[in-house]
Amino acid sequence: MIYLLHGDDDFTMGETVASMKDKVGLPDLRDVNVTEMDGGAVGLNELAAVSGAVPFLADKRLIIVRGLLARFERRRTRQSSQQTPKLGEWAGLADRLAEVPPTTDLVFMEGAVSASNPLFKALGKIATARRFALPNQRQVAGWITNRARASNIAIDQRAVAALADAVGNDLRMIVSELEKLDLYRSGQTIRREDVEELVSYVRDASIFAAVDAILEGRSGAALDMAHRLLQGGAAPTYLLFMLARQVRLLILAKELKSEGVPGGELGGRLGVSGYPLRKTLDQEKAFTTERLVETHRKLLEADLSVKSTGADDRMVIDLLIAQLSSA
C-alpha cells in the first residue's frame, strides 16, 4: 500500500506512523524491515530499489519518506512571482511505484502541501491520502478531553480550559503536561489549581496574551491585561521588551517569506516552534512591513519615556496601546 500523510499536525501524524512501525514483524527484526529516507536527498532510482526489496522474516516492510513533496512546492523569489520546481525524474514516480510489491507499505510524510504541487497531484491518483490538521483554539479543549479519556486520565473541565489557554494547540506539549499532571495527582482528578501550579506556560500565558491583544488592536482586552500585569508586579520595561521581541519576529518572518524560505525552515530561522511559531506566522499576514516598522518605532519611544523622562508607567502603556489600536 502507498500512503500520503500530510498536514500541519505532525504530532498525530507521527503517532500514526509509530503505530504502523509497531505492526511490522517481531520487535527484534523491526529495524531490518523499517527504512526511513530523507525526501530532500533521495533519488527516484534509490527509492524504487529500496521499495522493491522483500521483507526479512516478516510479512511486511515499511518505507517512510519524509519531505519529498516539499521539494516541489512553489517558491517566491525577489525577482519573480511564484515558481514551481520541475519534476524532472520524478515525473515517472507513479509508473515506478506500480512495481512496489504488496509486501511493502510506502509512506510519504509531508507538512502542509498545496493542491498545486505537481507531485501531490501525481501521488493523489495512486496513494491513500490523509490530511492531519491541527485543532483550532476552539477545538483544543475537546482534543484535551478526548486525549485524557483515551489515556485514562481524569481531569475536570476548568483544568482543561486552563491547559488549553496556556498551551494552545501544541499537541505534543499538551500530552507531556497531561502525563506530568497525572503523575502529580497520582491518578486523582486534575484540577485547575494543579495546572496553574505545575504548567510553566500558565505563568507566562498572561504576558503573551497581552502582547497578542495589543498587536491585534483589541484595545479593551489589551488595557485590562496590561493593567493586571502591572498590578501584579510586572515591570513596564518587561512588557515593552516582550512586545518588541514579537514585532522583531514578525518583521523577520515577513522578510524570510519574501525571500521564498520554505515553511518548514521558518521555525529554525526564527528560533521558535510549536504554538508560538504558528501564532507568529498567523499574525504576520495581518501586518505590512511599514506598519511593523512604525510599531517598532513607537515601542522605542515608549521605552525611552519610561526609562528617561520619569513619565507615569501606566500612562505610557495606555498611550501606546491606544496608538497601536488606532493604527
C-alpha positions, 0 to 999 in steps of 0.5 A: 500500500502507498500512503500520503500523510500530510498536514500541519499536525505532525504530532498525530501524524507521527503517532500514526506512523509509530503505530504502523512501525509497531505492526511490522514483524517481531520487535527484534527484526523491526529495524531490518524491515523499517527504512526511513529516507530523507525526501530532500536527498533521495533519488527516484532510482534509490527509492524504487530499489529500496521499495522493491526489496522483500521483507526479512522474516516478516510479512511486511516492510515499511518505507517512510519518506519524509519531505519529498513533496516539499521539494516541489512546492512553489517558491517566491523569489525577489525577482519573480512571482511564484515558481514551481520546481520541475519534476524532472525524474520524478515525473515517472514516480507513479509508473515506478511505484506500480512495481512496489510489491504488496509486501511493502507499505510506502509512506510519504510524510509531508507538512502542509502541501498545496493542491498545486504541487505537481507531485501531490497531484501525481501521488493523489491518483495512486496513494491513500491520502490523509490530511492531519490538521491541527485543532483550532483554539476552539477545538483544543479543549475537546482534543484535551478531553478526548486525549485524557479519556483515551489515556485514562486520565481524569481531569475536570473541565476548568483544568482543561480550559486552563491547559488549553489557554496556556498551551494552545494547540501544541499537541505534543506539549499538551500530552507531556503536561497531561502525563506530568499532571497525572503523575502529580495527582497520582491518578486523582482528578486534575484540577485547575489549581494543579495546572496553574501550579505545575504548567510553566506556560500558565505563568507566562500565558498572561504576558503573551496574551497581552502582547497578542491583544495589543498587536491585534488592536483589541484595545479593551482586552489589551488595557485590562491585561496590561493593567493586571500585569502591572498590578501584579508586579510586572515591570513596564520595561518587561512588557515593552521588551516582550512586545518588541521581541514579537514585532522583531519576529514578525518583521523577520518572518515577513522578510524570510517569506519574501525571500521564498524560505520554505515553511518548514525552515521558518521555525529554525530561522526564527528560533521558535516552534510549536504554538508560538511559531504558528501564532507568529506566522498567523499574525504576520499576514495581518501586518505590512512591513511599514506598519511593523516598522512604525510599531517598532518605532513607537515601542522605542519611544515608549521605552525611552519615556519610561526609562528617561523622562520619569513619565507615569508607567501606566500612562505610557502603556495606555498611550501606546496601546491606544496608538497601536489600536488606532493604527 
